Amino acid sequence: MQKNEKFRDSIGTIDESGKRNFIHPKKPKGKFYKYRTYVSWVLITFLFVAPFIKIKGNQFLLFNVLERKFHIFGFPFWPQDFHLLVISILLSVVFVILFTVVFGRIFCGWMCPQTIFMEMIFRKVEYLIEGDRSKQIKLDKQPWNAEKIRKKVLKWFVFFLISFLIANVFLAYLIGGDEVLQYAIEGPMAHVGTLIKLLIFTTVFYFVFAWFREQVCIIVCPYGRLQGVLLDNKSINVAYDFVRGENEAGRKKIKKDEDRDALGHGDCIDCKQCVQVCPTGIDIRNGTQLECINCTACIDACDAIMEKTGFEKGLIRYASEDNIEKKEKFKFTARLIAYSGILTILAVVLVTMLFLRNDVEATILRLPGQTFQSTPTTIKNIYTFKLINKTTEEIKNVELKLTSHKGKVVLVGGELTVPKQGLKEGTIFVEIDRKDLNSSKEELEFGVYSGGKLIETTSTNFMGPLKIK
């Protein structure tokens, strides 16, 4: 590993003059790249299909912020379920922390949407139109002739079409898959406002994948800096075996019939293939860096060279620093046990609360600005109620009944039906005999019934005169 730490003073995408250094990574190939491709196919398919999958009438994933409707794995969430969302976020954060402590930034290289779109879609289009690394560099340097204009315009046009498709998919997560399909059938002119928003999203995606690219991982995403806090010598990363690669005399170009062991040189032949395939432009031989997204491209490139030169594979591999330097195997440390314990507790709490969550939620509040009404024998209060139906079926013949006191509940408007995945608001009068009240402020309990079956309970306060005779 290099002793000179000067490379840490700047990032690989900025040159010495401070200008953008566009990265042209060599097209990767090898075992890990093949596995990453399979994983990306599964994740891309899931991303494009999830907004159109229904479970009991609920969209599999929906994040409708404007209407405050959220579906996660088919479970509908309302603003009243915010506590469940908080627990879900905490669970995700702890999972990311645990995953990073053990496996470093492996999420970025294998599952992050930015990496998958960039490396598995846009980069492949670029290779198909412009060719591999050397051809791309040559094309960028040559003047704007017919060939360059044709290839660049074609690439940008395809990039825009893909960005437009991705924007439509993300819109389906926001407003619903059925709505997006309906908009497509009715045509863009019938929904000009939505089309403008869609084109804004398309422009953002196009900017990210056509120009900003790896800068998202290096500059915008905080994960690279977060791993500096979470990683230790026992964390498994894509790492260069500097002990084997450098030996005593360091790395050196290979020569025919040379006894490298006698000269004290390591197995690294300084071919720089690991640098040329890196999508963020770093040299993995410098050690763990925030720019590294653990994409394994350098592993495949190095293994191919090791195989050609007759050296053992794995000069660059998944390993911890202690494994490389001290030959220590992975151990489940106290920190990992603590994170795992917290993760398990949060998961149990979330699952329990999901199963205990009611399909109907009721809220009953006294009508603001109104005082109680009294007669010689009874006290009457006016309330507003709100019923939220989280199911995909209408709830008919709904009744509100007192369960804590004897009294009369009068519903304004007659028969009550709560629409599917909707809410119903209304007004009720509650009348209780004076003799059944013990104070000027008592807690009432209500039962919400549908077809005679209790589906929810709630409570509120009942106000009366200070002295009750």
Summary of the structure (lengths in Angstrom):
residues: 469
radius of gyration: 31.7
end to end distance: 89.7
largest distance: 113.9
contacts: 1344
relative contact order: 0.11
helix: 48%
strand: 20%
